[in-house]
Each structure stands twice: as structure tokens, then as C-alpha cells.
Amino acid sequence: MNFGSSWQLFALGSAFFAGLTAIFGKFGVTGMNSNFATFIRTVIILFVIAGIVTLRDEWQKPTLVGASNWLFLVLSAIATGLSWLCYYHALQIGPISKVAPIDKLSVAFAIVLGLLFAGEQLTWPVAIGGSLIVAGSVVIIAF
């Protein structure tokens, strides 16, 4: 992987913070309703992101956002919320070592959806890597 490209560093950061999310989330949902825990997490995320946008002076007028942008951002938000609700409930009742790898099957889903809807091309590295992610998840789940 070429870490000279900023998208790769951000992707690695995403993976690292997702790993922390699993650990912190497992402890955070202990003894409480997982849906309410997700709500608390979401409110905190709202404030953190608003702070970042404010500090970086990146606010934009909502009227300048196109209708298709709004549609896909709303759909993305709904999918994210449903993902978080499922993830926190899974963490509450299952082991991190099995929940997190199943959650990472999102990579395989994203590859297939990218091929079907975003016009991306399937390359051998993507096919092999995606297959290995699926195989790894199956091994962890099954044994």
C-alpha cells in the first residue's frame, strides 16, 4: 500500500478507529439498552463533527447542496444508523472477536455494490482481497 497518498492514510485511520469503536462500544453497551447507547454515540458524534467543521471553517449553506446530494446523504445516514444499531446490539450480545469480522464483510458488500452501481471495475487484487476478507470472516465465525 502506498501511504504517500492521503486517501490511504485516512482509510487506515478509519480502520484503526473502527477497531477502537468495537472495544469501546463493547464496554459502553454493557448493562444498557444498545439502541439508547447508539443514540448517545450519535449525539456525541454530532457535536464532534460540528466542532471540526467549525474549527476548519467548512460550513456551507444547505441551499447550495444539490437535490441528489441530499437524497444520497439522507440514504447514507439511514444506512449508517441502521448499521450502528445492528452493530451495537451485536456487540452487546456477542463477542468482539466474532462481531467485528462479520461487520467487516461490509468491505465485500461495498465491492459488489461498487461494481453494480458505481461503475467500478473488478481487478484481480480486489477480487482476491475481497475473497480473503470473506474467507477470513467465515473461518472466524465457523470455528
N, C-alpha and C positions, 0 to 999 in steps of 0.2 A: 504494500500500500504506500502510495506517495503522500507523505504527510506535509509536503510543501504546499498542497492545495488546501485552502481554508475549509471547503466543504467536508473534507475528510477529517479534519480536526474536530469540527462541530459534530460530525457523525459519531466519532469516538467519544466525545463528551456526552452525547446523547446516550450511548450505550452505558457509559460509566454511571451517569446519573440515574438511568433506568435500573441499574443494579442496586444502587443505593435506595431507590424507591421501593424495591422489593423488601429489603431488610427493614427500613424504617416503617414501611407500610404494615409489615407483619406484626411488628410490635405496637404500631399505632391502632390497629383494629382489635387488639386483644381486649375482650370484655365489653365491647360496644357494638352497636349496630354498624355494619360495614357501609350501608348507604349513607348514614349520617357522617361517618368518617370521611367518605368521599366528598360530601358537601363541605365539610371543614377544609379539606385539602383544596377544593376548588376555590373557596373564598380566599384562602391564603395565596393561591396562585394568581388570582385576580389582582391582589394588592402588589405582589412581587412584580408581575409583568407591567402593571400601571406605573410602578416606581421606575422600572428600567426604561420604559417608553418616555417618561417624564425626564429622567436624567439625560437621556440621549436626544431629547427634543425631537421625537419622532411621531408626535401626534399628527393625525390627518383629519380633515373634515369627512365625516361619514358620507356626505353627499358626493364626494369625489370618488367613492368606491363604486365600481360598476355593478350592475344587477347580477351578472353571472358570478362575480367575485362574492357578493353577498350570499347567493344561493349555495355556492360550494363551501364557503366558510361556515354557514349555518349547518349544512350537512356534515361537514368535518367535525364541528362542535358536538353535534348529536352523536356521531360515531365515537368520538373521544369520550364523551360522558358515559355512553353505554359500555365502552371498553373499560373505563375506570371502575364502574360499578361492578362489572363482572370480575375484574382483576382483584379488587379489594375483597369481594366475597370469597373468591377462590383462595386468596391468601389467608383469610380468616379461618377457613375450614381445611385447608390443605398445606402441605409442606412447601416451603420456598423452593427447594431443590427440584420439585416437580411442577409447581405452578409457573415459575419463571421460564423454563424451557418451552412449555406449552404456549405461553404468551408470545414467545419469540417466533412461533410459527407465523406470526404476523408478517415476518420477512417473506416467507413463501407466498402467503396470500398477496402481499404487495407486489411481488414479482409477477404473479399471474394476472393481477388486476392491471398492472402497468402494461403488460403485453396486450391484454384485451381492450383496454380503454384509453391508454396514453400513447399508443403507437410505439412503444419501446420494442427493441429487438432482443431476442433471446440469443445470448452468446454462450459459448461453452463454459467460460468461467462462471457466469451467472447460473446456468443450468446445474453445473456440478456443485457450486456453493449452496444454491437453494436446496438441492437434493441432500447434501450433507447436513444442512440445518434440520430438514425433515427427519432424516435418518437418526440424527443425534437426539431429537425430541422423542422419537419412537423408542429408542434404546432406554432413555431415562424414564419414560413413562412405563414401559413394559417390565423393567427389572428393578 
